[in-house]
Every structure is written in C-alpha cells, then in structure tokens.
Amino acid sequence: MFGREYRDLADLLLNNERAKHFYKSLPQDIQQILTENGSEIRTMTALRHFAKTAPKTDD
C-alpha cells in the first residue's frame, strides 16, 4: 500500500483509505497547501512529507 504510486493527490485520496484518513486529520490550512501541490503528491510517503514540511499559518 505504501509503495503504490497514484496519478495525483485526488487519485491517492480516492483509492487509498489510509491516505484519506490521514488527510482528513490534518488542519484545514495544511489540507489547502496539499491540494495546491496535488499534482506532485502521488504516494503516501509524499503526502506525509508535504504535510510535515508545509509552512504553518497563524490564523
């Protein structure tokens, strides 16, 4: 499951329950940043990396 590569973030979230659960657990601002970089996020590893390194916003 971790090694599979998808077309983009939308495809990953649609077809990988673990990725979907992880994404939904993130704050809204991080989800927005991930969505903006969706074409570059094709694996669960990439999703976790982008979430960890996303700039934090002060709302």
PESULDA-V394098 format. One record per residue. N is the residue number from 1. RES is the residue in one small letter. NEAR is the number of other C-alpha atoms within 10 Angstrom. Layout:
N_RES_NEAR + N_RES_NEAR
This chain:
1_m_10 + 2_f_11 + 3_g_8 + 4_r_11 + 5_e_15 + 6_y_18 + 7_r_13 + 8_d_16 + 9_l_25 + 10_a_15 + 11_d_16 + 12_l_22 + 13_l_21 + 14_l_11 + 15_n_12 + 16_n_16 + 17_e_12 + 18_r_13 + 19_a_21 + 20_k_16 + 21_h_11 + 22_f_14 + 23_y_19 + 24_k_11 + 25_s_10 + 26_l_12 + 27_p_11 + 28_q_11 + 29_d_15 + 30_i_19 + 31_q_17 + 32_q_12 + 33_i_15 + 34_l_20 + 35_t_15 + 36_e_12 + 37_n_14 + 38_g_18 + 39_s_14 + 40_e_15 + 41_i_24 + 42_r_19 + 43_t_23 + 44_m_23 + 45_t_15 + 46_a_15 + 47_l_21 + 48_r_16 + 49_h_12 + 50_f_19 + 51_a_19 + 52_k_11 + 53_t_9 + 54_a_14 + 55_p_11 + 56_k_12 + 57_t_7 + 58_d_5 + 59_d_4
